[in-house]
């Protein structure tokens, strides 16, 4: 036992980022997001193959989010003493099993169950990724390490989903999920080979959720997470409907590509400066998003302005996962794992709630209400960030 603890806690401190393990962790983030979003890219094929409507098939994304929300906090507590590498491998293995079942299933209830299992695996992986990244990096580069790992999110959205959609259209939607299984298997081998282990928390050492929320700075970070992601999801989920309102229905793919490329640029900027300017970056992200939705809310049909607005939106949002996970880790301190589990839960709850709220707004008030709703939500988010100067989004990081 003593030998194992010494080995798992040994992480090279060379003063440089350990790129090989961090790239493996980034691939885990990529796999998590792509597993979640892939049904949207192959929606029509899955609908026909499973014999259900497209709206029912869309619930495969919702069920995934529900699995993540249900699993993040309780599983994080149950597995808090596990070595981190074992837990990461278990989560990735969950993706492999769930995507394999999805690839072979012809029964919608079985596919729903597989997607729920995939969501549970995502809850496990998301709750440990940020802490793992911070743990394998030198102290002064923890922000950059988190940014590198979280780069898997915009890469999955900007490149992974289009690639999965292309594969699904060319070879059938089942081939896309088989490819996800293959990626998970490769990731397991890669993780075993290059990712150093990290110890779990001592038995009884995990801080309960209620005590975590009482820590200075945790609540502001969680409020901003909930409101910011809700605003983003309301607009992003129904961007096709909004573009159709402007007569740009045939440019959805181009608009999403602009968003994805800008998101990658945003996370690059955040990664370069987060260790010194987290507060300024978070304020800047909120302002960029607010400017973008203000332009969109103006309801101008000029395509160049739409592209500019979407680019600003992507630039602002791309680094937000890194900023919020880093802020949660800083505020949580010794309770960082509990804070990350809370953040994952609220993030996915906001995604699920944004899809529902956006649908209600779309049906009740039309697509023009979507950017206005996002703008209204961004006002309290920006207010909380500005106010949380001492804890949450401090001027000087600990």
C-alpha positions in Angstrom: 0.0 0.0 0.0 2.8 2.4 1.0 4.7 1.7 -2.2 1.7 2.2 -4.4 0.9 5.5 -2.8 4.5 6.8 -3.4 4.4 5.7 -7.1 1.0 7.1 -7.9 1.8 10.5 -6.4 5.1 10.9 -8.3 4.7 13.3 -11.2 7.6 14.7 -13.1 8.2 18.4 -12.4 10.4 19.5 -15.3 9.0 23.0 -15.6 7.4 22.1 -18.9 4.0 20.8 -19.8 3.8 17.0 -20.0 2.3 17.0 -23.5 1.8 13.2 -24.0 -0.4 12.6 -21.0 -2.2 16.0 -21.5 -3.0 15.1 -25.1 -4.4 11.8 -24.0 -6.6 13.6 -21.5 -7.6 16.1 -24.2 -8.6 13.1 -26.4 -10.8 11.9 -23.5 -12.5 15.3 -23.5 -12.9 15.0 -27.3 -14.4 11.5 -27.0 -16.8 12.6 -24.3 -18.2 15.6 -26.3 -18.3 13.7 -29.6 -20.1 10.8 -28.1 -22.7 13.2 -26.7 -23.1 15.2 -30.0 -22.8 12.5 -32.6 -26.5 11.6 -32.8 -27.3 15.2 -33.9 -25.0 14.7 -36.9 -26.5 11.4 -38.0 -30.0 12.2 -36.8 -31.9 11.2 -40.0 -30.1 7.9 -40.5 -30.6 6.9 -36.8 -34.2 7.9 -37.0 -34.8 5.6 -40.0 -32.7 2.8 -38.6 -34.4 2.7 -35.2 -37.9 3.3 -36.7 -38.7 6.4 -34.6 -39.3 10.0 -35.3 -36.4 12.5 -35.6 -37.7 14.3 -32.5 -37.6 11.0 -30.5 -34.1 10.3 -31.8 -33.0 13.8 -30.6 -33.8 12.6 -27.1 -30.7 10.4 -27.3 -28.7 13.6 -26.6 -31.1 14.5 -23.7 -30.8 11.1 -22.1 -27.0 11.3 -22.3 -27.1 14.7 -20.4 -29.5 13.2 -17.8 -27.0 10.4 -17.2 -24.2 12.8 -16.7 -26.2 15.0 -14.3 -27.4 11.9 -12.4 -23.9 10.4 -12.1 -21.4 13.3 -11.6 -21.9 14.0 -7.9 -22.8 10.6 -6.5 -20.2 8.6 -8.5 -17.5 11.2 -7.7 -18.2 10.7 -4.0 -18.3 6.8 -4.3 -15.0 6.7 -6.3 -13.2 9.5 -4.5 -10.6 7.1 -3.1 -9.9 5.3 -6.4 -6.6 6.0 -8.1 -7.4 8.5 -10.9 -6.0 6.4 -13.7 -8.2 3.4 -12.9 -11.2 5.7 -12.8 -10.4 7.3 -16.1 -10.0 3.9 -17.7 -13.3 2.8 -16.3 -15.0 5.9 -17.8 -13.5 5.4 -21.2 -14.4 1.7 -21.2 -17.9 2.8 -20.5 -17.8 4.8 -23.7 -16.6 1.8 -25.6 -19.4 -0.4 -24.3 -22.1 2.1 -24.8 -21.1 3.1 -28.3 -20.8 -0.6 -29.3 -24.3 -1.3 -28.0 -25.5 1.8 -29.9 -23.8 0.6 -33.1 -25.5 -2.9 -33.0 -28.9 -2.0 -31.5 -32.1 -2.0 -33.6 -34.3 -1.3 -30.6 -34.9 2.2 -29.4 -35.3 1.4 -25.7 -31.9 -0.4 -25.7 -30.3 2.5 -27.5 -31.7 4.9 -24.9 -30.2 2.7 -22.2 -26.9 2.7 -23.9 -26.9 6.5 -24.2 -27.7 6.8 -20.5 -24.7 4.6 -19.7 -22.6 6.8 -22.0 -23.8 9.8 -20.0 -22.9 8.1 -16.7 -19.4 7.5 -18.1 -19.2 11.1 -19.1 -20.1 12.2 -15.6 -17.2 10.1 -14.3 -14.7 11.5 -16.8 -15.7 15.1 -16.6 -15.5 15.1 -12.8 -11.8 14.1 -12.9 -10.4 15.6 -16.1 -9.6 19.1 -14.8 -8.1 17.9 -11.5 -6.1 15.3 -13.4 -4.7 17.9 -15.8 -3.8 20.2 -12.8 -2.2 17.2 -11.0 0.2 16.2 -13.7 1.4 19.7 -14.6 3.9 22.0 -12.7 2.1 24.3 -10.4 2.8 27.4 -12.5 1.4 25.8 -15.6 -1.8 24.3 -14.2 -4.0 26.8 -16.2 -2.3 26.0 -19.5 -2.6 22.3 -18.7 -6.4 22.6 -18.2 -6.7 24.7 -21.3 -4.9 22.0 -23.4 -7.2 19.3 -22.1 -10.3 21.4 -22.6 -9.3 22.1 -26.2 -10.8 18.7 -26.9 -14.3 20.3 -26.6 -14.1 22.8 -29.4 -12.1 20.4 -31.6 -14.9 17.8 -31.1 -17.6 20.3 -32.1 -15.7 22.0 -35.0 -14.0 18.9 -36.5 -15.2 15.7 -34.8 -19.0 16.2 -35.4 -18.6 17.1 -39.1 -16.2 14.1 -39.6 -18.6 11.8 -37.8 -21.5 13.2 -39.9 -19.5 12.6 -43.1 -18.7 9.0 -42.1 -22.3 8.4 -41.2 -23.5 9.7 -44.5 -20.9 7.7 -46.4 -21.0 4.4 -44.6 -24.1 4.5 -42.4 -24.7 5.9 -39.0 -23.6 2.6 -37.3 -20.1 3.0 -38.8 -19.8 6.3 -37.0 -20.5 4.7 -33.6 -18.1 1.8 -34.4 -15.5 4.4 -35.1 -16.2 5.9 -31.6 -15.7 2.4 -30.1 -12.4 2.1 -31.9 -11.3 5.6 -30.7 -12.2 4.6 -27.1 -10.1 1.4 -27.4 -7.1 3.3 -28.7 -7.5 5.8 -25.9 -7.5 3.1 -23.3 -4.2 1.8 -24.7 -2.8 5.3 -24.9 -3.8 6.1 -21.3 -2.2 2.9 -20.0 1.0 3.8 -21.8 1.6 7.5 -21.1 -0.7 8.9 -18.4 0.8 8.8 -14.9 -1.4 7.6 -12.1 -2.6 10.0 -9.4 -3.9 8.9 -6.0 -7.5 9.4 -4.9 -8.4 11.2 -1.8 -7.8 9.5 1.6 -10.8 7.7 2.9 -13.0 10.2 4.6 -11.1 13.0 3.1 -13.7 14.1 0.5 -15.4 17.3 1.3 -19.3 17.0 1.2 -21.2 19.0 -1.4 -22.8 21.3 1.2 -19.4 22.2 2.7 -18.0 22.8 -0.8 -20.8 25.3 -1.5 -19.9 27.1 1.7 -16.4 27.8 0.5 -15.8 31.4 -0.6 -16.0 31.7 -4.4 -17.6 28.4 -5.2 -21.2 29.7 -5.4 -20.3 32.6 -7.8 -18.5 30.2 -10.1 -21.5 27.8 -10.1 -24.0 30.6 -10.7 -22.0 31.9 -13.7 -21.7 28.3 -15.0 -25.4 27.7 -14.9 -26.5 31.0 -16.4 -23.7 31.3 -19.0 -24.2 27.7 -20.3 -28.0 28.2 -20.3 -27.6 31.3 -22.5 -25.3 29.6 -24.9 -27.4 26.4 -25.2 -30.7 28.3 -25.9 -29.1 29.9 -28.9 -26.7 27.2 -30.1 -29.3 24.4 -30.1 -31.7 26.3 -32.3 -29.3 28.3 -34.4 -30.6 26.7 -37.6 -34.1 28.0 -36.8 -32.7 31.5 -36.2 -30.7 31.5 -39.4 -33.7 30.3 -41.4 -35.5 33.4 -40.0 -32.8 35.5 -41.7 -33.0 33.6 -45.0 -29.7 31.9 -44.2 -31.0 28.3 -43.8 -28.5 27.0 -46.4 -25.5 28.4 -44.5 -25.9 26.5 -41.2 -22.8 24.4 -41.8 -20.7 27.4 -42.7 -21.9 29.4 -39.6 -21.1 26.4 -37.3 -17.7 26.1 -38.9 -17.0 29.8 -38.2 -18.1 29.2 -34.6 -15.9 26.2 -34.2 -12.8 27.8 -35.6 -13.3 30.9 -33.5 -13.8 28.6 -30.4 -10.4 27.0 -31.1 -8.8 30.5 -31.3 -10.6 31.4 -28.0 -9.2 28.5 -26.1 -5.7 29.2 -27.5 -5.9 32.8 -26.1 -7.2 31.5 -22.8 -4.4 28.9 -22.6 -1.8 31.5 -23.2 -2.9 33.9 -20.5 -5.1 32.0 -17.9 -2.4 31.6 -15.3 -2.1 35.3 -15.0 -5.4 36.8 -16.2 -8.3 34.5 -15.4 -10.6 37.3 -14.2 -10.0 39.5 -17.2 -10.5 36.6 -19.6 -13.8 35.7 -18.0 -15.1 39.2 -18.2 -13.9 39.5 -21.8 -15.6 36.2 -22.7 -18.9 37.5 -21.3 -18.6 40.8 -23.1 -17.8 39.2 -26.4 -20.8 36.9 -26.1 -23.0 39.8 -25.1 -21.8 41.9 -28.1 -22.4 38.9 -30.4 -26.0 38.3 -29.2 -26.7 42.0 -29.4 -25.8 42.0 -33.0 -27.9 38.9 -33.6 -30.8 40.3 -31.7 -30.8 43.4 -34.0 -32.2 40.9 -36.6 -30.1 42.1 -39.5 -30.2 39.8 -42.5 -26.7 40.8 -43.7 -24.7 37.6 -43.8 -21.3 39.2 -43.1 -22.6 40.7 -39.8 -24.0 37.3 -38.8 -20.6 35.7 -39.4 -18.9 38.4 -37.4 -21.3 38.0 -34.5 -20.9 34.2 -34.6 -17.1 34.6 -34.6 -17.2 36.8 -31.6 -19.5 34.3 -29.9 -17.1 31.4 -30.6 -14.1 33.5 -29.5 -15.8 34.3 -26.2 -17.2 30.9 -25.5 -14.3 28.7 -26.6 -12.3 29.2 -23.5 -15.2 29.3 -21.1 -15.0 25.6 -20.1 -11.3 26.1 -19.2 -12.0 29.3 -17.3 -14.8 27.9 -15.3 -13.1 24.6 -14.4 -10.0 26.5 -13.4 -12.0 28.9 -11.3 -13.9 26.0 -9.7 -10.6 24.2 -8.9 -9.1 27.4 -7.4 -12.2 28.1 -5.3 -12.5 24.5 -4.2 -8.9 24.1 -3.0 -8.8 20.8 -1.2 -12.4 20.2 -2.2 -11.6 20.7 -5.9 -13.0 17.3 -6.9 -16.4 18.1 -5.3 -16.4 21.5 -6.9 -15.7 19.9 -10.3 -18.5 17.4 -9.8 -20.9 20.3 -9.0 -19.7 22.2 -12.1 -20.3 19.2 -14.3 -23.7 18.6 -12.9 -24.8 22.2 -13.4 -23.2 22.5 -16.8 -25.2 19.5 -18.1 -28.3 20.6 -16.3 -28.0 24.0 -18.1 -27.6 22.2 -21.4 -30.7 20.1 -20.9 -32.6 23.1 -19.6 -31.4 25.3 -22.4 -32.8 22.8 -25.0 -36.2 22.8 -23.3 -36.3 26.6 -22.7 -35.1 27.3 -26.2 -37.8 25.1 -27.6 -40.5 26.8 -25.6 -39.3 30.2 -26.7 -39.1 29.1 -30.3 -42.7 27.8 -30.2 -44.1 30.7 -28.2 -42.3 33.8 -29.5 -40.4 32.7 -32.6 -36.7 32.4 -33.4 -36.1 36.2 -32.9 -36.5 35.7 -29.1 -33.5 33.5 -28.8 -30.7 36.0 -28.9 -32.7 38.4 -26.7 -33.1 35.7 -24.1 -29.4 34.9 -24.2 -28.6 38.6 -23.7 -30.9 38.9 -20.7 -29.2 35.9 -19.1 -25.7 37.3 -19.7 -26.4 40.4 -17.7 -26.5 38.6 -14.3 -23.6 36.3 -15.4 -21.4 39.3 -16.1 -22.6 41.1 -12.9 -21.6 38.1 -10.8 -18.1 37.8 -12.4 -17.4 41.5 -11.8 -18.7 41.3 -8.2 -16.7 38.2 -7.4 -13.4 40.1 -7.2 -12.2 38.6 -3.9 -13.3 35.0 -4.4 -14.5 33.1 -7.4 -12.9 35.3 -10.1 -10.2 37.1 -8.1 -8.0 39.9 -9.4 -5.0 37.9 -8.1 -5.1 34.1 -8.3 -3.9 32.0 -5.4 
